[in-house]
Structures are given as structure tokens and as C-alpha cells.
Amino acid sequence: MSTPTALGTTEARTRLHELTVIDVRTPGEYAAGHLPGALNIPLDQLQRALTDLRHAADRGDILVVCASGARSENACKLLAEHHIPTATLTGGTGAWTADGHDLHRPRTGARATWAMERQVRFTAGTIVLLCLLLGVLLHPAFQFIAAGIAGGLVFSALTNTCGMAALLAKLPHNRTSAADLDNTLAALRNR
């Protein structure tokens, strides 16, 4: 197993023309803006793309990108387990734009959705507020659900994983269609 490495935004921008950039965010997040030339293979679809990613790695370096770097680090670990060397973009697209680099925003195609982190914050906050309200109006036991969500958020921070994000990624607006993934894999093969 190889050890994933990281590239800063300056080095990644300098080498962008020679890298195969894989964006592991949801299709909606990708549509909202991605690194120029990046291909979208959502994290939950990486297993399906292993063969094509291995061939791409044989032809050159792969840079894996997400919003903040957490999902791309997980993707790099998964790919390393399959002997596919990759690097992650330190800080993700957030760091890329913070350093003044532009994102490609397609004019047509998938509609943009909220970033996964924002979806998690909204969902968790809504559940907590609703359960606190129901705990006051109906039964105090609803407050245990709010406490469970809070515990889940603490666990998420400690482990750098997020079960709620995994569940939200399965919603239709966060999923890629089989045809879209097939087109992305064909583009990856033709690079």
C-alpha cells in the first residue's frame, strides 16, 4: 500500500496540465464549481472506477479533490489500498478559491446544490431544533434525539467521518446517474 501525499494549491495549479484531477464530491457540488479539467467520480462510486483509475495512474499522477480535503483523504486511502498512487489537494476547493484560483462552472448540465458540509449542518440543526421544540410541546423524550445528533457530530469531528453525510449523499440530488459515471469513465480512459 502506498502512502497518500498532498499537494498545496500553488503546486497543484503549476502542475494542473499534467495531472488527472478527480473530484470526489457529489455531482451537485461538482456542478457548483470544480478545478479546471477535473472529472467527477463521487466518493461512493470509486470502487466502480478502480480499473480506470489504475490505468490513469499508470499514465501519470492523479490529484484527488473535494471541498475541504477530508473526503479526498479518504479516497486516497481507499485507492492506496488498491495500489493506486494519488495525492490530495490540501484544503480542497475551499483552499483553491481562497488562494485566488478560479473554479470551472459549467453553463449547462447538473444543477448546483449545497456543499455536503452545508447540507449536514442544515439537516443536523433542523433535527435538533425540531426535537427540542417537540420535547417542550409533546414529550421530553424527543430531547434524547437532539442529544443523539449532538453526540454524532462530536463523533464525526473526532473520527473525521460523517454518517449523516454518507446518508445525505444517497439522496437523488446528490447522486450521479449511471450514464454520467459511464461518460466520466470513458473520458478518463481517453486522457
Secondary structure, DSSP 8 states (H G I E B T S, - for coil): ----EEE-HHHHHHHGGG-EEEE-S-HHHHHH-B-TT-EE--GGGHHHHHHHHHHHHHHS-EEEE-SSSHHHHHHHHHHHHTT---EEETTHHHHHHHTT---B--SSSS-----HHHHHHHHHHHHHHHHHHHHHHT-TTHHHHHHHHHHHHHHHHHHT--HHHHHHTTSGGG---HHHHHHHHHHHHT-
